[in-house]
Structures are given as structure tokens and as C-alpha cells.
Amino acid sequence: DRVIAVYKSQFAYLQRMGVRRIELGYNVINPQFIQRKQDYRLHQPVRIVSVGRNFAAKNPQELIRSLASLPNVELTLIGDGPLQPRLEQLAVDLGLVGRVHFIHAMPNDEVCKFLVSQDIFAIHVENEGISKTAMEAMLSGMPTVINRRVGTPVPELQGDHVRLVENSAESYAEAIQELIEDDDRRAALGQRAYDYAQAHWAPETTEARYVEIYQQVLAETGHD
């Protein structure tokens, strides 16, 4: 009766598969533990956080490399994966031990609470859709830095609510330095991320959308 896409990039695939009735229903992001960032003053050293599984399509090596030109910055990477040993060795090779922190696993409730204790959220993602970790960060009002995807752009990342970069150490460093140097720009980026996320995937709105779709299907099939 319906196919629900959890982000806009799935529409083209579903249409190629012959699906005629497509609904957009974003994932319901943790409604109990998401917190709104209230204070955009920088910590010393500045805290960058990145969340995601470390594999080829989500390889944060260029983000790690960017710290070589950002002396007053620490990076916390939450997540594990096949690239983990290589990334940990990269931090050693670059002399970043003590500035790059690896947390192999953290419950999602804790991640959602941890985000707002950081200054900037930054990730590398080459998947077609928007990642749940980016959705969580934006819903928390985090200033968000994400690479431009190779190929078709991600619809949810087009606009001024995220800072898009190339997947290079230089591009990450430039964006992070801009946000460090300009308090107003950093706070405004976080506010725009929050506003966009609230308008598109606020948990209560998304959950209500699923209920609406299910009720329509039940009505159409003679159930109440």
C-alpha cells in the first residue's frame, strides 16, 4: 500500500523499482535524550566530535589529518569499524596522541547527551542519504561540518544549515577555523541546523507522520 522512504535520496531508487506510492518518513530520533545546545562559548581546547562506524564510506581520516593545522583542537571519534586500527595508528603517526580520542562504543542515549558538551560536530559520509548521527547533531543545534558527497548531492544537506566541505584535511581545517574564529557564525550555524531539523524530523512530528500513514492504510483496507 505504501513504501516509506527515510530520506529523500531513496525516492529515485524507489521510482526506478516501480513504486507508485512513496511517503517520506524520517527516522524517529531519540525523543527522550536529545538535548538542545544552549551555550556556544568555546571550550579550551576546542572540542570536535564525530560519530559513526569507521569504514570506507565513513572514513574520518581527513578530519583527523586536519588537526595537524589546528593546534588548540581536540577530536573525539565515537564508533568502531574495520578502519579503527589504521585510524588509531594515523593519530600516532601525526603526533596527535592525547588530542584524538577514540571511543569504540557508546549507548545512543549517552551519545545524544554527550553531543551538546562539544563545540562542533564533523563527519565524513559518502552514503546517499543523511546519516542518523548528523540528524541527531542538527536536532541538538550543533554547528555541523559535513563533506560534499561525491555524485548526487544529499537533498537534506543543501542550504546554509550545515557547512559543507571537500573531503580533504585542508577543507575541514578551513571550515573549523572559520567557526572557531567567529562566535556569531558558529552560533548561527547551530541555530539554523536546529531550525531545519525541527522543521523536518522533530521526533514528535515524525512519529505523528507514521501514525497518519498507518491510519490511512488501515482506512483504505477497511480496518479501523
RACORRA-V733207 format. One record per residue. N is the residue number from 1. RES is the residue in one letter. SS is DSSP state (a for helix, b for strand, c for the rest). NEAR is the number of other ideal C-beta (glycine too) atoms within 10 Angstrom. D_FIRST is the distance of its C-alpha to the first C-alpha in Angstrom with 1 decimal. Layout:
n:N res:RES ss:SS near:NEAR d_first:D_FIRST
n:N res:RES ss:SS near:NEAR d_first:D_FIRST
This chain:
n:1 res:D ss:c near:11 d_first:0.0
n:2 res:R ss:c near:14 d_first:3.8
n:3 res:V ss:b near:14 d_first:7.1
n:4 res:I ss:b near:16 d_first:10.0
n:5 res:A ss:b near:18 d_first:13.3
n:6 res:V ss:c near:17 d_first:16.4
n:7 res:Y ss:c near:22 d_first:18.7
n:8 res:K ss:c near:16 d_first:19.0
n:9 res:S ss:c near:18 d_first:20.5
n:10 res:Q ss:a near:17 d_first:17.3
n:11 res:F ss:a near:15 d_first:15.9
n:12 res:A ss:a near:12 d_first:18.3
n:13 res:Y ss:a near:11 d_first:17.4
n:14 res:L ss:a near:15 d_first:13.6
n:15 res:Q ss:a near:11 d_first:14.6
n:16 res:R ss:a near:8 d_first:17.2
n:17 res:M ss:c near:8 d_first:14.7
n:18 res:G ss:c near:6 d_first:12.9
n:19 res:V ss:c near:14 d_first:9.7
n:20 res:R ss:c near:8 d_first:9.3
n:21 res:R ss:c near:10 d_first:7.2
n:22 res:I ss:b near:13 d_first:9.2
n:23 res:E ss:b near:15 d_first:10.5
n:24 res:L ss:b near:16 d_first:13.9
n:25 res:G ss:c near:18 d_first:14.8
n:26 res:Y ss:c near:24 d_first:18.2
n:27 res:N ss:c near:15 d_first:19.5
n:28 res:V ss:c near:17 d_first:21.2
n:29 res:I ss:c near:21 d_first:24.8
n:30 res:N ss:c near:17 d_first:27.4
n:31 res:P ss:c near:13 d_first:27.9
n:32 res:Q ss:c near:7 d_first:31.1
n:33 res:F ss:c near:16 d_first:33.2
n:34 res:I ss:c near:22 d_first:32.5
n:35 res:Q ss:c near:14 d_first:35.7
n:36 res:R ss:c near:12 d_first:36.7
n:37 res:K ss:c near:21 d_first:39.6
n:38 res:Q ss:c near:7 d_first:42.5
n:39 res:D ss:c near:10 d_first:45.4
n:40 res:Y ss:c near:19 d_first:45.5
n:41 res:R ss:c near:9 d_first:49.1
n:42 res:L ss:c near:16 d_first:49.6
n:43 res:H ss:c near:12 d_first:50.7
n:44 res:Q ss:c near:8 d_first:53.6
n:45 res:P ss:c near:14 d_first:52.8
n:46 res:V ss:b near:18 d_first:49.5
n:47 res:R ss:b near:16 d_first:46.4
n:48 res:I ss:b near:26 d_first:43.6
n:49 res:V ss:b near:25 d_first:40.6
n:50 res:S ss:b near:24 d_first:38.0
n:51 res:V ss:b near:26 d_first:35.2
n:52 res:G ss:c near:22 d_first:33.3
n:53 res:R ss:c near:15 d_first:33.5
n:54 res:N ss:c near:23 d_first:36.3
n:55 res:F ss:c near:13 d_first:35.4
n:56 res:A ss:a near:9 d_first:35.6
n:57 res:A ss:a near:13 d_first:32.8
n:58 res:K ss:a near:20 d_first:34.0
n:59 res:N ss:c near:19 d_first:37.7
n:60 res:P ss:c near:26 d_first:39.7
n:61 res:Q ss:a near:16 d_first:43.0
n:62 res:E ss:a near:18 d_first:43.7
n:63 res:L ss:a near:26 d_first:43.1
n:64 res:I ss:a near:23 d_first:45.6
n:65 res:R ss:a near:18 d_first:48.0
n:66 res:S ss:a near:26 d_first:47.8
n:67 res:L ss:a near:23 d_first:49.7
n:68 res:A ss:a near:13 d_first:52.8
n:69 res:S ss:a near:14 d_first:53.4
n:70 res:L ss:c near:19 d_first:52.2
n:71 res:P ss:c near:8 d_first:55.1
n:72 res:N ss:c near:12 d_first:54.1
n:73 res:V ss:b near:22 d_first:50.5
n:74 res:E ss:b near:20 d_first:49.0
n:75 res:L ss:b near:26 d_first:45.5
n:76 res:T ss:b near:18 d_first:43.5
n:77 res:L ss:b near:24 d_first:40.9
n:78 res:I ss:b near:20 d_first:38.4
n:79 res:G ss:c near:22 d_first:36.7
n:80 res:D ss:c near:15 d_first:37.7
n:81 res:G ss:c near:15 d_first:37.0
n:82 res:P ss:c near:10 d_first:38.8
n:83 res:L ss:c near:18 d_first:40.6
n:84 res:Q ss:a near:16 d_first:42.1
n:85 res:P ss:a near:10 d_first:45.6
n:86 res:R ss:a near:11 d_first:45.9
n:87 res:L ss:a near:18 d_first:45.0
n:88 res:E ss:a near:16 d_first:47.4
n:89 res:Q ss:a near:10 d_first:50.1
n:90 res:L ss:a near:16 d_first:49.4
n:91 res:A ss:a near:21 d_first:50.1
n:92 res:V ss:a near:10 d_first:53.4
n:93 res:D ss:a near:9 d_first:54.4
n:94 res:L ss:c near:15 d_first:53.9
n:95 res:G ss:c near:10 d_first:55.9
n:96 res:L ss:c near:18 d_first:53.1
n:97 res:V ss:b near:11 d_first:53.5
n:98 res:G ss:c near:8 d_first:53.4
n:99 res:R ss:c near:20 d_first:51.4
n:100 res:V ss:b near:23 d_first:48.2
n:101 res:H ss:b near:15 d_first:46.7
n:102 res:F ss:b near:15 d_first:44.3
n:103 res:I ss:b near:15 d_first:42.2
n:104 res:H ss:c near:11 d_first:40.3
n:105 res:A ss:c near:9 d_first:38.0
n:106 res:M ss:c near:15 d_first:37.3
n:107 res:P ss:c near:9 d_first:34.8
n:108 res:N ss:a near:14 d_first:32.2
n:109 res:D ss:a near:12 d_first:33.6
n:110 res:E ss:a near:13 d_first:36.9
n:111 res:V ss:a near:21 d_first:35.7
n:112 res:C ss:a near:22 d_first:34.2
n:113 res:K ss:a near:16 d_first:37.6
n:114 res:F ss:a near:18 d_first:39.6
n:115 res:L ss:a near:23 d_first:38.1
n:116 res:V ss:c near:19 d_first:39.9
n:117 res:S ss:c near:13 d_first:43.3
n:118 res:Q ss:c near:22 d_first:43.0
n:119 res:D ss:c near:25 d_first:43.9
n:120 res:I ss:b near:26 d_first:41.5
n:121 res:F ss:b near:26 d_first:38.3
n:122 res:A ss:b near:26 d_first:38.2
n:123 res:I ss:b near:21 d_first:36.1
n:124 res:H ss:c near:22 d_first:35.6
n:125 res:V ss:c near:21 d_first:32.1
n:126 res:E ss:c near:14 d_first:31.1
n:127 res:N ss:c near:13 d_first:27.4
n:128 res:E ss:c near:17 d_first:24.9
n:129 res:G ss:c near:21 d_first:23.5
n:130 res:I ss:c near:26 d_first:25.3
n:131 res:S ss:c near:19 d_first:26.4
n:132 res:K ss:a near:18 d_first:26.0
n:133 res:T ss:a near:23 d_first:29.8
n:134 res:A ss:a near:24 d_first:30.1
n:135 res:M ss:a near:23 d_first:27.6
n:136 res:E ss:a near:23 d_first:29.7
n:137 res:A ss:a near:34 d_first:32.9
n:138 res:M ss:a near:29 d_first:31.8
n:139 res:L ss:a near:25 d_first:30.6
n:140 res:S ss:c near:24 d_first:34.1
n:141 res:G ss:c near:26 d_first:35.8
n:142 res:M ss:c near:27 d_first:37.3
n:143 res:P ss:b near:27 d_first:38.8
n:144 res:T ss:b near:26 d_first:36.6
n:145 res:V ss:b near:26 d_first:37.8
n:146 res:I ss:b near:23 d_first:35.4
n:147 res:N ss:b near:22 d_first:36.1
n:148 res:R ss:c near:15 d_first:34.7
n:149 res:R ss:c near:20 d_first:32.2
n:150 res:V ss:c near:8 d_first:33.5
n:151 res:G ss:c near:8 d_first:31.3
n:152 res:T ss:c near:9 d_first:28.4
n:153 res:P ss:c near:13 d_first:29.0
n:154 res:V ss:c near:22 d_first:26.7
n:155 res:P ss:a near:13 d_first:25.4
n:156 res:E ss:a near:21 d_first:25.8
n:157 res:L ss:a near:20 d_first:29.4
n:158 res:Q ss:c near:11 d_first:30.6
n:159 res:G ss:c near:11 d_first:33.1
n:160 res:D ss:c near:11 d_first:36.0
n:161 res:H ss:c near:21 d_first:34.3
n:162 res:V ss:c near:24 d_first:35.0
n:163 res:R ss:b near:22 d_first:38.0
n:164 res:L ss:b near:18 d_first:37.0
n:165 res:V ss:b near:22 d_first:39.6
n:166 res:E ss:c near:13 d_first:40.3
n:167 res:N ss:c near:19 d_first:40.1
n:168 res:S ss:c near:14 d_first:43.9
n:169 res:A ss:a near:19 d_first:46.3
n:170 res:E ss:a near:13 d_first:48.0
n:171 res:S ss:a near:18 d_first:44.8
n:172 res:Y ss:a near:27 d_first:43.7
n:173 res:A ss:a near:20 d_first:47.3
n:174 res:E ss:a near:16 d_first:47.6
n:175 res:A ss:a near:22 d_first:44.6
n:176 res:I ss:a near:27 d_first:45.6
n:177 res:Q ss:a near:15 d_first:49.1
n:178 res:E ss:a near:14 d_first:48.0
n:179 res:L ss:a near:25 d_first:46.2
n:180 res:I ss:a near:18 d_first:49.1
n:181 res:E ss:a near:9 d_first:51.6
n:182 res:D ss:c near:12 d_first:49.8
n:183 res:D ss:a near:12 d_first:49.0
n:184 res:D ss:a near:8 d_first:47.5
n:185 res:R ss:a near:14 d_first:45.3
n:186 res:R ss:a near:21 d_first:44.0
n:187 res:A ss:a near:17 d_first:43.2
n:188 res:A ss:a near:15 d_first:41.6
n:189 res:L ss:a near:25 d_first:39.3
n:190 res:G ss:a near:26 d_first:38.3
n:191 res:Q ss:a near:15 d_first:37.7
n:192 res:R ss:a near:18 d_first:35.6
n:193 res:A ss:a near:26 d_first:33.5
n:194 res:Y ss:a near:21 d_first:33.0
n:195 res:D ss:a near:13 d_first:32.2
n:196 res:Y ss:a near:19 d_first:29.6
n:197 res:A ss:a near:26 d_first:27.9
n:198 res:Q ss:a near:16 d_first:28.1
n:199 res:A ss:a near:10 d_first:26.5
n:200 res:H ss:a near:19 d_first:23.5
n:201 res:W ss:a near:25 d_first:23.0
n:202 res:A ss:c near:18 d_first:25.2
n:203 res:P ss:a near:17 d_first:23.9
n:204 res:E ss:a near:10 d_first:23.8
n:205 res:T ss:a near:13 d_first:21.9
n:206 res:T ss:a near:20 d_first:19.3
n:207 res:E ss:a near:13 d_first:18.9
n:208 res:A ss:a near:12 d_first:18.5
n:209 res:R ss:a near:17 d_first:15.8
n:210 res:Y ss:a near:14 d_first:13.7
n:211 res:V ss:a near:10 d_first:14.7
n:212 res:E ss:a near:12 d_first:13.7
n:213 res:I ss:a near:16 d_first:10.0
n:214 res:Y ss:a near:13 d_first:9.9
n:215 res:Q ss:a near:12 d_first:11.8
n:216 res:Q ss:a near:13 d_first:9.7
n:217 res:V ss:a near:14 d_first:6.7
n:218 res:L ss:a near:12 d_first:9.8
n:219 res:A ss:a near:10 d_first:11.4
n:220 res:E ss:a near:10 d_first:8.9
n:221 res:T ss:c near:8 d_first:9.1
n:222 res:G ss:c near:6 d_first:12.8
n:223 res:H ss:c near:8 d_first:13.5
n:224 res:D ss:c near:5 d_first:15.8
